[in-house]
Amino acid sequence: MNKIDEVIKIESCPECHKTHSYKLEVTRCLIMGLMTENELLEKPSEKKLTRTFHCPNTQKDFEASFTLTETSMDRIEEVKVSGIVS
């Protein structure tokens, strides 16, 4: 498994209507092996997730949905909100 940081932007916070960027800790399961022709041609699929975020202006929590991409060789296992960037 591989943990990487990714950043998402929420354009309009439901609490204060301002833009915030959040850092996500994404754990992906990398599947190693010989790739088939179909896997080489595979387009990434979208995985819709919902997480709880914290508005720095109102100090309230809110839920928001976002989309990350994955392939059959790079599956998303877990996503945690690890902090606010701006």
N, C-alpha and C positions, 0 to 999 in steps of 0.2 A: 504494500500500500504506500501511497505517496501523498503527503500533505503539501499543498501549495496555497499561497494567498492569492485571492482574486478580489477585485474591487467592483462594486456595483454602485450605480447612481440612482437615487430616487429623486425624480425631477420635481415632484410636488408632494411634500410630506403631508399626510392627512391631518396632522396636528397643527402645523404652523404654515403650511403651503410654501415652504422654501425648499431649496435643493440641498440634499445631503448625500455624501458618499460614505459607504460602509465597507470595511474590510471583512472578507469572508475567509474562513479556513476550510478549504475543500479537500476532503480525503477521496482520492481516486484509487481504484483497483486497476493496476496496469497488468494486462494479460499478455505475457510474452509467448512467442511461438512463431511458427511459420505462418505468414499471412497468405490467405487464399486470394484469388483474383477479385472475388466479391468484396472482401475486406479492404483491398487496396482501392477499390472504386467507391466504397461506402461513403455516403455523405453523413456528416455528424447529425445526430438527432437532438432535439430539444427536450430538456427535462424541466418541467415547471415545478417550482418549489415555493413554499410559503414559510416565512420565518417572522419572529418578533424582533422589532427594531426599537430603538430608544431615540426620541426626539431631544436634541440637546437644548432646544429653545423652551419647550414646555415641560421638559422632564417627564413626559408621558410615554408609555410604550404603545406600539401599534403593530399590526400585522400587515405585511405586504408580500405580494407574489412577484417572482422574477424567474427568468429562464437562464439556464446554463446548458452548454452543449456537451455531448458525450458520444463516444463510438463504442463498438463492440469490444475494442481493445483497450478502452479507457473509460471505465464505468465509474459514475459518481456513487460513493458509498455513504458519505456523511457531509453535511454542510453546517458550519457554526458561524454565527455572527460574532466576530472577535473584536470589533471596535468601530469607531467612527473616524473617517479620514478628514472630512470637512463638513 
